[in-house]
Every structure is written in C-alpha cells, then in structure tokens.
C-alpha cells in the first residue's frame, strides 16, 4: 500500500487531514488545560510531556506525508491515478460534466445520468451560452428479450435487486428518453442530442467527454477507472463507444431540434409506448439510486 496511491483519492486525503488535525488540536487542548490547572504536579508534567510527544509525532507524520506525496514517485501511482474509489465517483462524474465541451454515455437505463449529470450539462450550456453535443446509447426498450436478460442479471447481482424486472428496465429507459427529449426541445439552441438504442449488454458504463472518460460498473460499491485524454487507454474507450454506437439504432431526429417533441414522432404509434409513457413520466422525478 503506497502513500501516494492512498493520497490519490480526494476522500482519503480529506479523512487523513481531518484526523491529523483533530489529534493535534485535542492534544494541544489537553496540554493547555493540564498546564493551566495544575502546573506544579509532577505526574501531570509527565503527561504533558507525553502529549507534547504525540503532537510532535502527529506534526511530523503530517509534514512527512505531504513531503513524500509531492516529491517522490511510486511506480504504482501511475496505475492508481486511473482508479476511483466508490466515494469519489459521483464527484468525478460531476467534475467531468461541469467542464465537458461535449458528452457521451453508453449505459443501460441512464438513471444516474438523467438525475444528476444531464441537469449539470444543461446548466453549463446556459452559463457558457455555448451549444453542447450529447451522445447517448441506451438499452433498446423495444427488445423484450434483452430487457428480460438485463433485468435477470440485475435482480441477481444488483444492490437494488428487488426493483428489477422487464417492465422496470423499459420504464427507466423511457424516463431517460423523456428527459433527453425535454432538454433538447426546451433548450434547442444549446442542447444537441444524438440518441441510440442498443441490444448489446455490458456490465460497464462508458461516459465522459473528449477530454476525459470514466468507466463505471453497476454497483455503487464498485471502483471505477478514469482516463484523461493524455492517457494511452483513452482512445481505446472512445473507439469502444463508437463501435457500440455504430451498431445501435439511431432514434429519429426532430425537425426544429435534435429530438422530436413527442414519443409518437420518435417511435410511431405503438401500444408499448403508450403503456410506458405514463409510468416513465412519474419516474422522471426520482433521484439517482446511487449513493455517490
């Protein structure tokens, strides 16, 4: 376990700094209290010396950790820079979205994306007054067999396994489509959406921008991987995304914006669409299921 690898995590840096600061503050407070109330007691003087030693040790550890982390290189640090602890994933995704010149995501239902990331992208485009292109690949909700297969996997292996069945998969995909449709139509000059439906399953999600890609998994306790543009593996995941996109079915574009205003314009008149739309509309207000 390397110190530089540990300190590559923002969460663990905060934890270490907080713990070190608390130890120093508490020890100094005890030294002051003992010295103030009983300065002549030999036993207390011994305890004061011990607490001063604790303070000195904590300060030395604190300074040493900073010195080592900034002036020494650990071979494992290069690999550690690509890893994200579960506690850091949510903030990393938000950071990518807040600085993204464009955005792409390959997911199954897009629950976290529509609840957390899409609003950030909309706000960024409005703040910068600059259009942003969003490429989204979701599971094809019209492919009943693939939805059943994915639901069976999540029901067996997911942290929220009690939710998953075919209807839930279809409803959540539809909710993300509705969120994208609203964004594309309400902010037509700023939000350009390309939507694709895929029948390809994966346990990984690929999302990010041309500057940074983050690869996550299904469970919020799983670690993730982050690849900056300068990393040698960044192009590989962009290529993977492009291959999945090219094999997927593109959703019909709108006349005045990147997506049609209604599901009927998008997919035609189908009983399944009407059945899912009402359920999906209710799901739009749900928060992200991931505790990140």
N, C-alpha and C positions, 0 to 999 in steps of 0.2 A: 504494500500500500504506500504510494508516494504522496508526499506533502503537496507537491504541485498538482497532482491529479485530484486530490481532495479539494484543493482551493479552486479548481476549475469550475466548481459548482457554486453558483451565487447563493443558493440556500445554505450550503455548508459554510461558506465564508461568513455569512451573517450569524450563523449559530456559534461559530468559533469566536468571532469578535464579541458577541454579546456575552458569552460565558466568561471569556477572559476579563472583560471589563467589569462584570459583576464580581468576580473573585477579587480583583484589585480593590474595587470600591468597598466591598464588605470588610476585607482585611484592614484597610486603612481606617474605616469607621470604628472597628473594634480596637485598633491600636490607640486611636484618639480617645475613645471612651475610657479605656483602662488607664491610660496615662493621666487623664483629667481627674478621674475619681479616686485613684489610689496610686499616686506616683512613687511612693516610698516602699511599697510591698515587694519583697524580693521575688516571691512566686509570680506576681503579676509582671514583674520586669522580665522574667524568663519567658513568659507567654508573649509579651510584647516582642521580644527578640525572635521568637518562633514566627509570629505573624509577619514581622518585617521580612523574614526569610521567604515566607510564602509570597509576599508582594514582589520581592526581588525576583523570585523564580518565575512568577507569572509575567512580569515585565520582560524578563529575558526570553521566555518562550514566545511571547507576543512579537518582540523585535526579531528574534531568530526566524520565526515563521515568515514574516514579511520579507526579511533579507533573502532567505532561501528561495521563496516563491518567485522573487523578481530577478535574482542574479544567478540562479542555477537552472540548468535544463535537465529534465528527466526524460529518458527515451520514451517512457510510457505516456508522457504528457501530450505528445503529438496525437496519439490514439485517444487519449482522454478528452481532448478538445472536441472530438466528434460526438461524444456521448452526453446525453442529457438525463439527469435523474428525473423521476416522475414529478417531483415537486417543482422542477424548473421548466417543464414542458409548456405549461399554459402561458407563462410569461414570454418564453421564447417564440411561441406562435404569435402572440400579440405584438412583439417587437418586429417580427418579420412583416406583419400586416401593416404596421404603422409606418414602415419605411419602404414598402414594396412599390416599384414602378409598374408592376403587373403582378398577377397572382394566378396560380394554377393549383388544383387539388384533384387527386384521384382517391375517392373514398367510396363507401358503400351507401350509406344513408345521408351523410353530411350533417348529423345532428349538432356536433360541436361547431362546425363551420358556420351554419346559419344563425346559431345563437350568439356566438362570440366574435367570429372573425369577419363575417360579412358586414355587420354594423361598423366595424373599425375601418374597413375598406371604403365604405360609403362616406364616412366622416372625413377620411383622408382626402378623398377625391374632392369633396366640397371645400375643405380647408385650403387645399392647394389650387383649387379651381383648374384641375387638370384631369383629363379622362384616364380611367384605368381599365385595362382589359383583364377579364377574369375567365379562365378556362376551367370548367367543372366537369368531371366524369363521375357519374353516379351509377348505381346498380339499375339495370333495366327492370322497372317495376312491372312491366307487362309480361316479363318472362317468369311465369308462375313457378316453374321447376327450380330456377336458380334462386328465386326468393325463398322457397322452401328449404333448399340446401343451405343457404346462408343462415336462415333462422335456426335450423337444426344445430349448426355449428355454434352460434351464439348462445343458444339455450343450454348447450352442454358446457361451454368453456367461458362464458362471459360473467362478469361481476354482477350484471343485472339480468341474469338468465331468465327470471320469471316474466320478463316483458315480451320475450321473443317468440313470434310465430310468423307465418307468411303475411298475414294481414298487417302486422306491426311494421314489418320491413317495407311493404308497399306504402303504408301511410306515412312513414318517416321520409321516404324518398320523395313522395308527393309534397310533403310540407317544405322540404328544401327547394323543390322546383317552384312552389308558390312564392317563397321568399326571394328567390332569384328573379322571378317574373315581376314582382312588385318593385324590386330595386332597379331593374332595367327599364321599367316604364315610368316610375316616379322620378328617376334621375337619368333620363335618356341621353342627355348631353355629356354625362360624366361616367356612367357605368355601362360598359360594353361586355355582355356575357355571351360566351360560347358554351352551350350545354350539350353533353354527350351522354348516352345511356349505353352501358356495357354489360355483357353477360359473362364477363371474366371475374372470377373470385380471387381474392387475395387476403392475407391476414395483415398486410401492411397498408398504410396510407402514405401517399406522397403528396406533400403540399409545400408551397413556398413561392418564391419568385425567381427571376433570372439571376438574382444576387445570392440567394440562399435557399436551400432545400432542407426540409425536416421530414424524417421518416419515422412515423409512429406506429404503434400496434393497437390492438383492440381494448386492452385493459388499462385503466389509469395507473396501475402499479408497475406496468412495463416501462423499461427505459426506452429512450428514443435516440436517434442519430441525427446530427446536424452537419450539413456540408455547405461551407461557404463557396462562393464562385471560384476562389483560388484553390480549393481542394481538388485533388485529382479525380475523386469519385463523383463530383458534382455533375459533370456531363453525362455520366452513366445513368443517373436517375432521371435527368431530363430526357434522355433517349428512351428510357423505360416508359416514362409518362407519354411521350409522343407515340410510341408503338401502341400503347393501350388506347390512346385517343383515336389513332388512325383506324383501329379495328372496331371501334364503337360506332353507334348510330348517332349522327348529329340530329339535334332537335331543330325543327323548322324555325327559321328566323322570322322576325316581325317586319312589318312594312316601315314603320317610323322609328323603330328601335331594335335592339339586338334580339329581343324575345317578344313573341306575341303577347297581347294583353290578357288573353283567356286561354284556358286549357283546351277548349274546343278548337280554337285556331291552331293550337300547337299539335294536338294529337287526333283531332277529329272527334266525332260523336261516338263514344263507347260507354257501355254500362259501367265498366270498371272505373272510368274517370269520374262519372257522377257519384259513384259509391264512395270513392276515396276523397273527393274534394272537401266534403263537409268535415270528415274526420281530420284531414290534414290541416284545415283552417284552424281547428281547435289546438292542434299540436304546435302551431306557429309560436304561441306564447310561452311554450315550455322552455325552461333554462337548459343549459348544457348538462348532460348527465355525468360529465367527468369532473371530479373534484380536483381541479388543477388551478 
